[in-house]
Amino acid sequence: MSNEGNLHVVVFILLSIVGGQSNAVDCNNARGECKELQYCPSLYISKIDTSSILFCDKLRGIVCCPRTEFAFELQSQDTDADTFAENACSEYAKFAPSSCSEPLIYGGVKAKPKEFPSIALLGSKDNTGQIDWYCGGTLISRRFVVTAAHCFRIASSLNVVRLGELDYSTTNDATQTQDFNVLHAVLHPSYNLDRYNDIALIELDRDAILNEYVIPACLPSKTARYKNFIAVGWGKTERGISSPHLLKVALDLFTGDQCTTSVPVEENLEMGLKEHTQICAGSYQHGIDTCNGDSGGPLYVQHKKYPCMLQVAAITSFGYVQCGTAGIPSINTKVNLYLDWIENVVWNVSPL
């Protein structure tokens, strides 16, 4: 059927409605925006089944228009669930620079402007506008940030997310920040105040504006395995205070045996380290590790297909003893083991 024919069919359906309203629940779980049909070309240009159109207000002809990042789904109904995250990654890669240097907090070095455009700051804003920053996070779509679930135990009133930040102590740091309210916080259903399944998703109150300063990170494949990482955060420095400037550090994977012999796992993990969903990462050099304030922040790896894009391989959960102690790794939550859950929340993809 031609595009003109599709438009006529949709218009006919709208004009044929005889009364009442049928509200789409939060416009398809926040995956769309309520608009008049004429302002939603993805519905009348694409060859889709008109019976699948969701309405915010049938009487007025207001449809639930898929946001840009979900437009590819209209043509991908039969693809494997893994492709939703990867297709989103290919869309976000369009905002990345065409060439980039390889990224090399405690004991870390200062990050450069636009080096980590998916990093997020999570904080609590009071009635006076004062913000206390508690955790890090990673933007993974225009609307969602992934972080550690325990961040909501540290500060139950987390209500603000900042993107595009580099140094929060100044406004002269060559950045373009964007602040958001927290619309919803979705903790993993199996998280129960211990350190297992320590992962959460934050829905922002609106879409992030993507540019060279703000670009979502890609998600890893379900079978991905990594040995080296780049940890990023505003955590405590060797002076014992949080760094207002974003820091980065290279970390290595500690195997299960290396991890359990290096740290008293049982003190924080009642059932021991679960290598299926957790990894140890650290350094044998003194002063190089993640630390308090890095909770929820990412362990990045470079994307093989898009070298100027980052993948979030793990999320910082907690550390042991004094931060930066040589040979003492931190415990991190693997991301790829939660892909089905993430895609279900972010892109409304049903697990296979």
C-alpha positions in Angstrom: 0.0 0.0 0.0 1.3 3.5 -0.8 2.1 6.0 1.9 -0.9 8.1 0.7 -3.1 5.0 1.1 -1.8 4.4 4.6 -2.6 8.0 5.5 -6.1 7.7 4.2 -6.7 4.5 6.2 -5.4 6.1 9.4 -7.4 9.2 8.9 -10.5 7.2 8.1 -10.0 5.3 11.4 -9.7 8.5 13.3 -12.8 10.0 11.7 -14.8 6.8 12.3 -14.5 7.0 16.1 -17.9 7.6 17.5 -17.1 8.6 21.1 -15.2 7.9 24.3 -11.5 8.0 25.0 -8.9 5.2 25.2 -5.9 6.5 27.0 -2.6 4.7 26.4 -1.0 4.0 29.7 1.7 6.7 30.1 1.8 6.7 26.3 3.2 3.1 26.0 5.2 3.1 29.1 6.9 6.4 28.3 8.1 5.0 24.9 6.1 7.6 23.1 4.6 11.1 23.2 1.0 12.2 22.8 0.7 14.1 19.5 -1.8 14.8 16.8 -1.4 12.3 13.9 -0.2 15.0 11.5 2.8 15.6 13.8 3.7 11.9 13.9 5.1 10.9 10.5 6.5 7.6 11.8 2.9 6.3 12.0 1.5 7.4 8.7 4.7 7.0 6.6 5.6 3.6 7.9 3.7 0.6 6.7 2.3 -0.6 10.0 -0.8 -2.3 11.0 -3.2 0.5 11.8 -5.0 -1.6 14.4 -1.8 -1.5 16.6 -1.9 2.3 16.9 -2.2 3.5 20.5 -4.2 6.5 21.3 -3.9 9.1 24.1 -7.3 10.5 23.2 -9.3 8.8 20.5 -12.0 11.5 20.5 -9.5 14.2 19.6 -7.4 12.0 17.4 -4.3 12.2 19.7 -2.0 9.2 19.1 0.9 7.8 21.1 3.7 8.7 18.7 6.9 6.6 19.2 9.9 8.7 20.2 12.7 8.8 17.7 14.8 6.2 19.5 12.1 3.6 19.1 11.2 4.3 15.5 13.4 1.4 14.3 11.1 -1.0 16.2 8.3 -0.4 13.7 10.4 -2.2 11.1 12.0 -4.7 13.5 9.1 -6.7 14.9 10.6 -10.1 14.1 14.2 -9.5 15.1 15.9 -11.0 18.1 15.6 -9.1 21.4 19.3 -8.5 21.5 19.0 -6.2 18.4 16.9 -3.6 20.2 19.8 -2.4 22.3 22.3 -2.8 19.5 20.0 -0.9 17.1 19.7 1.9 19.6 23.5 1.9 19.9 23.8 2.4 16.1 21.4 5.4 16.4 23.4 7.0 19.2 26.7 6.4 17.4 25.6 9.1 14.9 26.2 11.7 17.6 29.7 10.4 18.4 32.8 12.0 16.9 34.2 10.4 13.8 37.6 10.0 15.4 38.7 9.7 19.0 41.7 8.8 21.2 41.5 5.7 23.3 40.5 6.5 26.8 43.3 5.6 29.0 38.9 7.4 41.2 40.8 7.3 43.5 44.2 7.8 42.3 42.8 8.5 38.8 43.4 11.3 36.4 41.0 14.0 35.3 38.7 13.2 32.4 38.6 15.4 29.4 35.6 17.4 28.1 33.2 15.1 26.1 35.3 12.0 26.9 32.5 10.3 28.7 29.3 11.8 27.4 27.0 9.1 29.0 28.1 9.6 32.6 25.4 10.8 34.9 25.4 12.4 38.4 22.6 11.5 40.8 21.7 13.7 43.7 19.1 15.1 46.0 17.8 18.6 45.6 16.2 20.3 48.6 13.6 23.1 48.7 16.3 25.8 48.5 17.7 24.3 45.3 20.9 23.0 47.0 22.0 19.7 45.5 24.0 17.0 47.3 25.6 14.5 44.9 25.6 10.8 46.0 26.0 8.4 43.1 27.0 8.0 39.5 25.0 6.4 36.7 25.1 5.9 32.9 22.7 7.2 30.3 21.6 4.2 28.1 18.8 5.8 26.2 17.3 9.3 25.8 15.1 8.6 28.8 16.8 6.1 31.0 19.9 5.9 33.3 21.3 2.7 34.8 22.8 2.8 38.3 23.1 0.8 41.5 20.0 -0.1 43.4 21.7 0.6 46.7 22.0 4.3 45.8 18.4 4.6 46.8 19.3 3.3 50.2 22.1 5.8 50.6 19.8 8.6 49.7 16.1 7.6 49.4 15.3 11.1 48.2 17.4 10.9 45.0 15.4 13.2 42.8 17.8 14.9 40.3 20.0 13.6 37.5 22.6 15.7 35.7 24.1 14.8 32.3 27.0 16.4 30.5 28.9 17.3 33.6 32.6 17.4 34.0 33.4 19.6 37.1 30.4 20.5 39.2 32.3 23.1 41.2 32.5 25.5 38.2 30.5 26.6 35.2 33.6 27.3 33.1 34.5 23.7 32.2 33.5 23.5 28.5 30.3 21.5 29.2 26.7 21.7 28.3 24.8 20.2 31.3 21.2 19.1 31.4 19.3 18.6 34.7 16.3 16.3 35.0 13.9 15.3 37.7 13.5 11.6 38.5 10.2 10.4 37.1 10.4 6.8 38.2 13.1 4.6 39.9 12.9 1.0 39.0 14.9 -1.2 41.3 15.6 -4.8 40.1 12.8 -7.0 41.5 15.3 -9.4 43.1 17.2 -6.6 45.0 16.5 -6.8 48.7 18.9 -4.4 50.4 21.8 -6.8 50.1 24.5 -6.4 47.4 23.0 -9.0 45.0 21.2 -7.8 41.9 22.4 -4.3 42.7 21.1 -2.6 39.7 18.3 0.0 39.0 16.9 2.1 36.2 15.9 5.7 36.4 13.4 7.2 34.1 14.0 10.9 33.5 11.1 13.4 33.3 11.8 14.1 29.6 14.1 13.0 26.8 17.7 14.0 27.0 18.9 16.2 24.1 21.7 14.3 22.4 24.8 16.2 21.3 28.6 15.8 21.6 28.3 16.3 25.4 25.5 13.9 26.0 25.4 10.5 24.2 24.0 7.2 25.7 26.4 4.4 26.2 25.8 1.1 24.5 24.8 -2.1 26.2 27.0 -5.2 26.0 26.0 -8.4 24.3 24.7 -11.3 26.5 27.8 -13.3 26.0 30.4 -10.5 26.4 33.4 -11.1 28.6 36.0 -8.4 29.4 39.3 -8.3 31.2 40.0 -4.5 31.3 37.8 -1.6 32.2 37.7 2.2 32.5 36.1 3.3 35.8 34.7 6.8 35.9 33.3 8.8 38.7 33.5 11.7 41.1 34.4 9.5 44.1 36.8 10.2 46.9 40.4 11.1 46.1 43.5 10.1 48.1 42.8 13.2 50.2 39.5 11.6 51.4 37.2 14.1 49.8 35.0 13.8 46.7 36.5 15.1 43.5 34.3 17.8 41.8 36.1 17.0 38.6 35.3 13.7 36.8 38.1 11.2 37.2 39.0 8.0 35.2 41.1 5.0 36.0 42.1 1.8 34.3 41.1 -1.4 36.1 41.7 -5.1 35.5 39.4 -8.1 36.1 40.1 -10.2 39.2 39.1 -13.8 38.7 36.9 -15.5 41.3 39.8 -17.1 43.1 41.8 -13.8 43.0 38.8 -12.0 44.4 37.9 -14.3 47.2 41.5 -14.6 48.4 41.9 -10.8 48.3 38.8 -9.6 50.1 36.5 -10.8 52.9 33.6 -11.5 50.5 31.3 -13.0 53.2 31.3 -9.7 55.2 29.1 -8.1 52.6 27.9 -11.0 50.5 26.2 -13.6 52.7 26.2 -16.1 49.9 29.6 -15.3 48.6 30.6 -13.8 45.2 28.2 -14.8 42.5 30.4 -14.8 39.4 27.3 -15.1 37.2 26.2 -11.6 38.0 29.1 -10.0 39.8 32.8 -9.3 38.9 35.8 -8.0 40.9 37.8 -5.3 39.3 40.8 -3.4 40.7 44.5 -2.8 40.3 47.7 -4.1 41.8 49.0 -0.5 41.9 48.4 1.4 45.1 46.0 4.3 44.9 44.1 3.0 41.8 40.5 1.9 42.6 36.9 3.0 42.7 35.8 4.6 46.0 32.8 6.0 47.9 30.8 8.2 45.6 31.5 6.1 42.6 28.6 3.8 43.5 26.3 3.2 40.6 28.9 4.6 38.2 30.1 2.7 35.1 32.9 0.3 34.2 33.3 1.1 30.6 34.8 -0.8 27.6 35.2 0.5 24.1 32.7 -0.7 21.5 34.4 -2.9 18.9 32.1 -1.8 16.1 31.9 1.9 17.0 35.3 2.8 18.4 34.2 6.2 19.6 31.3 4.7 21.6 31.5 3.2 25.1 29.7 0.1 26.4 28.8 -0.1 30.1 30.1 -3.5 31.1 29.4 -3.3 34.8 28.1 -1.0 37.6 30.1 -0.2 40.7 28.5 -1.8 43.7 30.9 -1.6 46.7 34.6 -1.8 47.8 36.5 -3.1 50.8 38.8 -1.6 53.4 40.5 1.6 52.3 39.8 2.7 48.8 42.9 2.5 46.6 44.6 -0.4 48.5 46.7 -2.3 46.0 45.3 -5.8 45.2 42.0 -5.1 46.9 39.3 -5.1 44.2 35.8 -3.6 44.2 32.6 -5.6 43.6 30.6 -4.7 40.5 27.3 -5.8 39.0 27.5 -7.2 35.5 25.2 -5.5 33.0 24.8 -8.2 30.3 23.2 -10.6 32.7 20.3 -8.2 33.1 19.8 -7.3 29.4 16.3 -8.9 29.2 15.1 -6.9 32.2 16.7 -3.7 31.0 15.2 -4.0 27.5 11.8 -4.8 28.9 11.8 -1.7 31.0 13.5 0.7 28.6 12.2 -0.6 25.3 9.2 -2.7 26.4 10.8 -5.8 24.8 9.3 -9.0 26.2 12.0 -11.6 27.1 12.1 -14.6 24.8 
